[in-house]
């Protein structure tokens, strides 16, 4: 099919819930993707922080193909070695005790919410409230979009599930005031990705951990976007010297294969029993093989160090552009390879479209924040290539 045929079919038959860009992607290699007309693009979105190893990584492709030739799915009624290997690695990397494997970030967050509620009820039957932060994003199921403290995602889906409270991000006093004997968990992103790459204050997460310890409240951290090495540590919370009671993962975990997880301390996990939670496809052999390959590639190629070093190079380059175009870029912020450039204009979509025309894929979140979440394999030369395109686009503005 040619480009227009593909677009026409999707527009006719797919639910109209995505504002798609007018290109048809066909294949990729490393940090680049190609459309079906042969045009090459430098991918600084990575499937929205998913393709940690870039595109068509040989070791990941080999692991998926090898596992597919053996057994793809068998359900969680049976044990598999590939799943056992993965969950042991995740438990060790997180510093927590028990893992549940799901299919997506929203499912991982749903599971974390269920576990927190059940744990709270073991302490007090009324202890069911969960506090989240304004501008967060936790998913699009009914429970997770209710946890997402942004009315634009909730409109039209009322009545929403009860038991959620919202406070400003980075406001520890507001969080203390909202925490009561009915609070079972505080649920936060260490860095708010979809909300605009909003950074925590230096001591905020430590103060939240202390509040949870003092009140017996669980701390859930949504690391769906920040986990798997994106900040330069395996988990962003390790950058701030804390450990949550529950952490959720997805996006980069499978390197493009859909897999999510929530990981909990042994104490919290002990309230779940056979039949309390489940998933038909979650943790099947195929996705576990992919996730194991991603973890191995990260270890063998020192991708955590690369994310930290190249992330610093990326931020420095964007700061230079900020100084060059102060009437367009107001702030650069981030950690590792999750970086945002806030714009002075209301909507950055025109900049994103102009970059796309020049062969660069980025996106704009929270209306006016350009977001850069490239693969963890990215090199300084790719940063230079990206900056040159962005410089050219901003100069025209």
Secondary structure as UniProt FT lines:
FT   HELIX           3..13
FT   STRAND          25..30
FT   STRAND          32..35
FT   TURN            36..37
FT   STRAND          40..43
FT   HELIX           46..49
FT   TURN            52..53
FT   HELIX           58..68
FT   TURN            69..70
FT   TURN            76..77
FT   HELIX           81..94
FT   STRAND          98..102
FT   HELIX           105..123
FT   TURN            125..126
FT   STRAND          129..134
FT   HELIX           142..147
FT   HELIX           151..154
FT   TURN            155..156
FT   STRAND          164..167
FT   TURN            169..170
FT   HELIX           172..178
FT   TURN            181..182
FT   STRAND          183..188
FT   TURN            193..196
FT   TURN            202..203
FT   HELIX           204..215
FT   STRAND          218..222
FT   TURN            224..231
FT   HELIX           236..240
FT   STRAND          246..249
FT   HELIX           251..254
FT   TURN            255..256
FT   STRAND          260..264
FT   HELIX           266..269
FT   TURN            270..271
FT   TURN            274..275
FT   TURN            282..283
FT   HELIX           285..300
FT   TURN            301..302
FT   HELIX           303..324
FT   TURN            325..328
FT   STRAND          329..335
FT   TURN            336..337
FT   STRAND          338..343
FT   HELIX           349..357
FT   TURN            358..359
FT   STRAND          360..361
FT   STRAND          363..365
FT   TURN            366..368
FT   STRAND          369..372
FT   TURN            376..377
FT   HELIX           380..396
//
